[in-house]
């Protein structure tokens, strides 16, 4: 789970959930085509995108404060995705 004042990203047994300024959307593992994640250009945020098989995508950005938290989120995200999607995309 990555959370800031306005947004959140949760990756768990059910799939992926985003909340962006109060608007929420959830994706089950069965409906996800792929997931991509990276640091923002300024290195202060986690950017996660869920891509559906249709090519439609959704993105959520969570600010890391302190910046060191970004590294923790990357490690946790890699472990969780490896567990729930071990065969890749």
N, CA, C and O of each residue as an XYZ file, in Angstrom:
356
protein
N       0.839     -1.167      0.000
C       0.000      0.000      0.000
C       0.892      1.241      0.000
O       1.845      1.338      0.772
N       0.565      2.181     -0.876
C       1.243      3.472     -0.923
C       0.171      4.541     -0.790
O      -0.827      4.526     -1.512
N       0.381      5.462      0.131
C      -0.644      6.466      0.434
C       0.000      7.829      0.625
O       1.066      7.950      1.229
N      -0.666      8.857      0.099
C      -0.288     10.223      0.432
C      -1.549     10.976      0.847
O      -2.579     10.350      1.099
N      -1.493     12.267      0.922
C      -2.623     13.064      1.399
C      -3.842     12.923      0.490
O      -4.971     12.959      0.979
N      -3.643     12.763     -0.824
C      -4.755     12.754     -1.772
C      -5.015     11.408     -2.447
O      -6.145     11.135     -2.850
N      -4.004     10.574     -2.575
C      -4.117      9.371     -3.394
C      -3.631      8.126     -2.658
O      -2.905      8.206     -1.667
N      -4.060      6.962     -3.181
C      -3.551      5.704     -2.640
C      -3.524      4.642     -3.722
O      -4.299      4.666     -4.679
N      -2.599      3.704     -3.534
C      -2.463      2.544     -4.407
C      -2.388      1.331     -3.494
O      -1.556      1.273     -2.590
N      -3.270      0.356     -3.739
C      -3.267     -0.876     -2.963
C      -3.155     -2.047     -3.935
O      -3.928     -2.151     -4.887
N      -2.191     -2.920     -3.688
C      -2.016     -4.141     -4.473
C      -2.079     -5.290     -3.488
O      -1.252     -5.397     -2.583
N      -3.088     -6.164     -3.676
C      -3.268     -7.266     -2.735
C      -3.898     -8.469     -3.417
O      -3.919     -8.548     -4.645
N      -4.405     -9.397     -2.639
C      -4.967    -10.634     -3.171
C      -6.115    -10.387     -4.154
O      -6.331    -11.190     -5.062
N      -6.841     -9.301     -3.986
C      -7.980     -9.001     -4.856
C      -7.559     -8.386     -6.188
O      -8.274     -8.515     -7.182
N      -6.416     -7.723     -6.217
C      -5.970     -7.049     -7.429
C      -5.331     -5.716     -7.099
O      -4.512     -5.620     -6.185
N      -5.706     -4.689     -7.845
C      -5.128     -3.354     -7.687
C      -6.264     -2.354     -7.511
O      -7.267     -2.404     -8.223
N      -6.097     -1.454     -6.561
C      -7.087     -0.402     -6.325
C      -6.377      0.939     -6.285
O      -5.320      1.079     -5.672
N      -6.968      1.917     -6.943
C      -6.474      3.284     -6.938
C      -7.517      4.182     -6.291
O      -8.717      3.965     -6.463
N      -7.072      5.176     -5.558
C      -7.934      6.262     -5.128
C      -7.209      7.558     -5.464
O      -6.063      7.763     -5.064
N      -7.888      8.427     -6.200
C      -7.302      9.689     -6.651
C      -8.246     10.825     -6.283
O      -9.277     11.018     -6.928
N      -7.889     11.577     -5.242
C      -8.706     12.700     -4.773
C     -10.160     12.277     -4.530
O     -11.089     12.993     -4.906
N     -10.352     11.114     -3.901
C     -11.683     10.649     -3.533
C     -12.361      9.758     -4.556
O     -13.333      9.083     -4.214
N     -11.894      9.724     -5.795
C     -12.452      8.830     -6.812
C     -11.693      7.506     -6.757
O     -10.463      7.488     -6.804
N     -12.429      6.400     -6.656
C     -11.790      5.093     -6.500
C     -12.143      4.171     -7.663
O     -13.232      4.247     -8.231
N     -11.194      3.299     -8.001
C     -11.411      2.276     -9.014
C     -10.620      1.036     -8.614
O      -9.508      1.141     -8.097
N     -11.193     -0.127     -8.855
C     -10.545     -1.395     -8.510
C     -10.463     -2.279     -9.736
O     -11.345     -2.263    -10.595
N      -9.376     -3.062     -9.806
C      -9.154     -3.991    -10.903
C      -8.831     -5.361    -10.315
O      -7.925     -5.480     -9.490
N      -9.555     -6.389    -10.728
C      -9.231     -7.747    -10.281
C      -8.059     -8.253    -11.121
O      -7.817     -7.757    -12.222
N      -7.339     -9.235    -10.599
C      -6.200     -9.780    -11.343
C      -6.625    -10.306    -12.706
O      -5.862    -10.217    -13.668
N      -7.840    -10.857    -12.802
C      -8.313    -11.437    -14.058
C      -8.502    -10.395    -15.152
O      -8.382    -10.719    -16.334
N      -8.794     -9.158    -14.784
C      -9.041     -8.137    -15.807
C      -7.817     -7.282    -16.144
O      -7.893     -6.419    -17.019
N      -6.699     -7.510    -15.465
C      -5.491     -6.712    -15.701
C      -4.648     -7.369    -16.784
O      -4.317     -8.552    -16.702
N      -4.308     -6.585    -17.798
C      -3.398     -7.072    -18.836
C      -1.952     -6.957    -18.390
O      -1.171     -7.895    -18.551
N      -1.588     -5.798    -17.825
C      -0.236     -5.596    -17.313
C      -0.231     -4.434    -16.326
O      -1.166     -3.635    -16.264
N       0.846     -4.371    -15.563
C       1.052     -3.280    -14.611
C       2.452     -2.730    -14.841
O       3.416     -3.479    -15.000
N       2.542     -1.410    -14.857
C       3.832     -0.746    -15.019
C       4.002      0.241    -13.869
O       3.038      0.871    -13.433
N       5.215      0.368    -13.388
C       5.454      1.343    -12.333
C       6.849      1.933    -12.476
O       7.779      1.289    -12.962
N       6.961      3.184    -12.032
C       8.235      3.887    -12.098
C       8.182      5.077    -11.148
O       7.127      5.427    -10.621
N       9.333      5.683    -10.945
C       9.409      6.926    -10.170
C       9.023      8.082    -11.088
O       9.245      8.028    -12.298
N       8.453      9.110    -10.511
C       8.146     10.312    -11.273
C       9.456     10.949    -11.746
O      10.514     10.656    -11.191
N       9.400     11.803    -12.749
C      10.634     12.428    -13.242
C      11.444     13.147    -12.156
O      12.673     13.182    -12.226
N      10.768     13.717    -11.159
C      11.503     14.412    -10.094
C      11.937     13.476     -8.963
O      12.585     13.912     -8.011
N      11.577     12.174     -9.066
C      11.988     11.188     -8.074
C      11.279     11.289     -6.738
O      11.750     10.742     -5.741
N      10.157     11.982     -6.708
C       9.445     12.184     -5.450
C       8.116     11.439     -5.364
O       7.402     11.571     -4.370
N       7.770     10.655     -6.395
C       6.475      9.976     -6.396
C       6.558      8.623     -7.078
O       7.415      8.384     -7.928
N       5.655      7.750     -6.688
C       5.464      6.448     -7.316
C       4.346      6.589     -8.335
O       3.260      7.067     -8.009
N       4.609      6.174     -9.566
C       3.608      6.198    -10.624
C       3.302      4.758    -11.004
O       4.198      4.002    -11.379
N       2.017      4.378    -10.902
C       1.602      3.017    -11.240
C       0.509      3.097    -12.296
O      -0.426      3.888    -12.180
N       0.640      2.264    -13.334
C      -0.364      2.197    -14.392
C      -0.868      0.765    -14.507
O      -0.086     -0.185    -14.512
N      -2.173      0.630    -14.599
C      -2.818     -0.653    -14.878
C      -3.295     -0.593    -16.322
O      -4.012      0.330    -16.708
N      -2.894     -1.584    -17.118
C      -3.293     -1.648    -18.520
C      -4.231     -2.837    -18.683
O      -3.900     -3.958    -18.298
N      -5.398     -2.582    -19.254
C      -6.377     -3.642    -19.502
C      -6.072     -4.303    -20.840
O      -5.388     -3.706    -21.671
N      -6.560     -5.520    -21.070
C      -6.315     -6.193    -22.349
C      -6.770     -5.376    -23.566
O      -6.222     -5.537    -24.656
N      -7.754     -4.512    -23.389
C      -8.250     -3.663    -24.476
C      -7.268     -2.550    -24.844
O      -7.423     -1.903    -25.879
N      -6.258     -2.325    -24.000
C      -5.319     -1.243    -24.207
C      -5.641     -0.012    -23.380
O      -4.810      0.888    -23.256
N      -6.826      0.035    -22.820
C      -7.192      1.143    -21.943
C      -6.316      1.077    -20.697
O      -6.020     -0.010    -20.199
N      -5.899      2.243    -20.193
C      -5.049      2.234    -19.008
C      -5.494      3.276    -18.003
O      -6.154      4.258    -18.340
N      -5.116      3.036    -16.764
C      -5.425      3.912    -15.645
C      -4.133      4.111    -14.875
O      -3.341      3.180    -14.725
N      -3.920      5.329    -14.386
C      -2.693      5.630    -13.678
C      -2.993      6.334    -12.369
O      -3.955      7.096    -12.265
N      -2.165      6.075    -11.377
C      -2.274      6.758    -10.100
C      -0.861      7.149     -9.658
O       0.097      6.405     -9.868
N      -0.752      8.319     -9.047
C       0.533      8.842     -8.586
C       0.423      9.145     -7.098
O      -0.500      9.829     -6.656
N       1.384      8.624     -6.330
C       1.412      8.843     -4.880
C       2.754      9.489     -4.531
O       3.813      8.974     -4.886
N       2.694     10.611     -3.839
C       3.895     11.340     -3.419
C       4.575     10.625     -2.250
O       3.912     10.211     -1.298
N       5.877     10.485     -2.325
C       6.658      9.845     -1.253
C       7.257     10.926     -0.355
O       8.086     11.722     -0.795
N       6.839     10.944      0.880
C       7.402     11.877      1.873
C       7.672     11.084      3.129
O       6.715     10.685      3.793
N       8.876     10.837      3.486
C      10.101     11.340      2.871
C      10.417     10.593      1.574
O       9.842      9.543      1.290
N      11.319     11.143      0.813
C      11.676     10.561     -0.486
C      12.167      9.122     -0.352
O      11.963      8.313     -1.257
N      12.811      8.797      0.765
C      13.317      7.425      0.994
C      12.196      6.397      0.968
O      12.439      5.220      0.703
N      10.983      6.828      1.238
C       9.848      5.906      1.223
C       9.603      5.331     -0.166
O       9.066      4.231     -0.297
N       9.989      6.063     -1.196
C       9.828      5.588     -2.564
C      10.549      4.261     -2.773
O      10.001      3.351     -3.395
N      11.761      4.141     -2.265
C      12.506      2.881     -2.377
C      11.808      1.737     -1.668
O      11.802      0.609     -2.162
N      11.224      2.015     -0.522
C      10.469      0.993      0.210
C       9.267      0.542     -0.602
O       8.990     -0.655     -0.689
N       8.552      1.490     -1.196
C       7.381      1.144     -2.007
C       7.774      0.294     -3.205
O       7.070     -0.659     -3.541
N       8.902      0.626     -3.866
C       9.360     -0.172     -5.004
C       9.644     -1.606     -4.580
O       9.251     -2.543     -5.275
N      10.312     -1.790     -3.463
C      10.639     -3.136     -2.980
C       9.370     -3.921     -2.642
O       9.244     -5.093     -2.999
N       8.453     -3.280     -1.967
C       7.200     -3.949     -1.596
C       6.375     -4.285     -2.832
O       5.812     -5.376     -2.925
N       6.301     -3.364     -3.770
C       5.514     -3.589     -4.978
C       6.089     -4.741     -5.794
O       5.341     -5.586     -6.286
N       7.389     -4.779     -5.940
C       8.022     -5.873     -6.684
C       7.720     -7.219     -6.035
O       7.436     -8.193     -6.733
N       7.776     -7.281     -4.719
C       7.504     -8.533     -4.007
C       6.051     -8.960     -4.164
O       5.773    -10.133     -4.416
N       5.134     -8.031     -4.018
C       3.703     -8.365     -4.125
C       3.344     -8.777     -5.546
O       2.634     -9.762     -5.745
N       3.828     -8.031     -6.535
C       3.543     -8.406     -7.924
C       4.163     -9.756     -8.263
O       3.557    -10.553     -8.980
N       5.351    -10.018     -7.761
C       5.980    -11.315     -7.985
C       5.194    -12.463     -7.370
O       5.194    -13.576     -7.895
N       4.535    -12.192     -6.272
C       3.743    -13.229     -5.606
C       2.437    -13.479     -6.341
O       2.080    -14.627     -6.607
N       1.727    -12.415     -6.669
C       0.401    -12.578     -7.289
C       0.446    -12.789     -8.795
O      -0.501    -13.327     -9.368
N       1.516    -12.379     -9.440
C       1.650    -12.559    -10.884
C       3.018    -13.170    -11.197
O       3.795    -12.579    -11.947
N       3.324    -14.346    -10.634
C       4.672    -14.913    -10.769
C       5.050    -15.263    -12.207
O       6.239    -15.336    -12.517
N       4.100    -15.477    -13.076
C       4.413    -15.865    -14.452
C       4.569    -14.646    -15.347
O       4.742    -14.783    -16.559
N       4.508    -13.462    -14.763
C       4.670    -12.247    -15.561
C       3.382    -11.864    -16.267
O       2.294    -12.273    -15.861
N       3.511    -11.086    -17.314
C       2.339    -10.564    -18.028
C       2.299    -11.185    -19.365
O       1.397    -10.898    -20.152
